[in-house]
Amino acid sequence: MNSKHQKLVDGHGEARELTGHRNFLAGLLPALLMAILATGCIPLGPRVGKERVMAKRIESDKGISEQIVGVPTEHHWALLVTPEGPELNYITSVTWRFYLTDTNGHRDPLPFLKRRDDLYPIAWPLMAPIAHTNLWIAAEQVYKHGQSDFRVICFNAKRIVSDNKLEYPDEGRFSYDSENHVLTYETKNGTKRFDPLANADLHYEPASE
């Protein structure tokens, strides 16, 4: 087979492949249109929202030495049919990613804190530094088998170092004493206190002076 004939064969093959792609798209687009019309929902894609400072580590001689920021990715849809009329920019859920930043602006991602929420309020309603250590504390409400638990974790820039589930606070009320690292919360059985550093298996590094 000479080169001219081979090029002709290759050209026919590419044309058939291109025609196949066009036919596939021609069949796909009506199906997508029917799905949109049936559900009344059009995905607009994700958008990065405004980041929030979640917690700060403040040292008496240095000021803010570290902080944790949360960066939301909002998932936007256009809802063509709702009881109140069309919603052309509706946020169906938000994915939060968290980063530990230092005074130089360097960011360490904290992938173990990532959360996707159906509602906009941010996950981890409690997040704070543990004084005189390189650790942080965070807490969230978790649901399992119809029961609410209070999950409390301690972590550093690399990993979670302790993970505990406690009785969920009555009406979600709790307070945290960062200096003495004591979490106080009200339950139906009375006031309870939890020290995240009391875990015998917990090893941490004191904060550098």
N, C-alpha and C positions, 0 to 999 in steps of 0.2 A: 504494500500500500504506500503510494507516494505521499509526500508531505502535504500537497494540496488537497488530496482526498481526505487525509486524516484531519486537516483543519475543518473541512466541510462537515465531517462526521461529528467532530467536537462541537461545532457551531450548532448543529441540529440538536445535540444532547443538551447544551446549555439553554436553547430555546424551549425545549420540552420541560426542563426543570423550572424555568421562569414562568412558563404557562401554568405549571402545576401549582406554584406558589400563588399566582394570581387567582387561580380557581379556588384554592383553599381560603384566601382572604375574602373572595367574593361570597363564599358560603358562610364564613365566620361572621362577617359584619351584620347580615340580617338576623343571625341568631343572637348576637349581642344586643341589637336594637330591640328584638322581641323581649329579651330578658329585662332590659331597662324599662320598656313600656309595661311589662307585667308587674315588676316590683316597684316602679316609680323611683328607683334609686340610681344615681350616677356617681361612681367614685371619682373624686377630684384629686386624690393622691395625698401623700403625707407632707406636712409642713413643719418646720422647726419653729417652736414658740419661744417665748421670752424665758430665759433661764432665771432660776431663783437661788438665792443664797439660803441654804438649809440650816447650816450651823457654822459657828466660828470658834476657833481655839485662840484665846487671847492670853498673852503673857504680859506680866506686869511691866517688864522692861522693854518689850519689843512690840507691844500692841498685837494686832492680828497676825499670827504666824502661819495658820492654815485655815482653810474653810472648805466646806463641802457645798458644791453647787448642783442643782438639778436642772437638766435640760429636757424639755418636753418635745416629743414629736407628735403632732396632732394629726389624726386621721380624718380628713374632711370628705363629706359627701353632699351631693345635692339631692334633697328629698322633694320630689315633684308633687307628691300627694300626702298631705297631713291634715288633721282636723282643723288646724289654724291656717292652712294654706301652704304654698310652696316654701320650703326652707332651702335656699340656694347655697348656703355655706354652713352645713351642720357638722359639728364635731362628734363623731360616734364613739371615739375612745382616744386615750392619750397614753403613749409609751414614755416613761420617764427613765432617763439614764443619768447616772451620778458620777461626779468627778471630785477627787481631792486635789486642791490647788495650794501652792505655797506662795511665798512672797515674791518669787521670781516669775510667777505666772505659769509654772509647770503644772500640767494636769496628769494625774494618774486615774485611769478609769476604774470604777468600782462595779464590775459587772454583776456581782452577787446582790446588789441593791436594785437592779433593774426591775421595773414593774409596769404592767399594762393595766390601766384602769378604765372601766366603762364610763365613769364620771370624772369630771375634771379635777376635783379635789385630789391633792397629791397623796401618794402613799407615804408610809413612815411618818405618822403625825408627831412622833418623838424622835429627834436626832440631836445629839449633843456630844461634846468632847468629855472624856473622863480625865479629870485633872491629874497632873503629875504622871501621866502615862502617855504613850503614843496611840492609845485606843480611843474608840468612839462607841457610843451606845445608840441603838435605834430600836424602835418598837412599832408593832403594827397589829391590827386586828385580823385574825384569820378564822375562816369558817370551815368546819368539817363535821359532817353528819348532823347538820342543824345546830351545832354548838359553836359558840364564839370562844376563842382562846386569845390570850395576850402574848404574842411572840416577842421576846426580847433578845437581841443579839449584841455582841461586842465584836468589833472588827478593827483592823488596821488597814493600811494601804494595800495589803496583799490578799487578805482572806478574813473570813469569819473565824474568830477564836473561841467563841462560846455561843450557844443557841439554847434558849430556854422557853418553855411555854408555861404561862401562869394563868390563873383565873382572871377572866376579863373584868376590867374595872367597871363598877356600877356607873352607868351612863357615860362611860368612857373617860371618867375623870382620873387624872393622875398628875403627879408633880415629880420633878427630878432635881436633886441637889448635886450639882456637878462637882463641887469641891469635895464633898464627902462621899460621892458616888453612891447615893442611896435613892432608890425609886420608891415612892410612896403612892399607894393607890387604894381607893375605896371599893369594896365588894359587898355583896349582900351578907357576907359573913364578918364584916368589920374592916377596919383599916389594916393593910398589910404593907410590909416593907421588903425590898429586895435589893441586895448588894451584888452587882454583876461581877465584882472582883472576888467574891467569896468562894467561887468555884475552885476547888482544890486542884483541878487539872488545868487551870488557866495560867499560862505563862506570858508575861508581857514585859516590854522594855520601858523603864522609866523615861520620861521625856527628857531630852537633852537640856542642860542648863545653859 
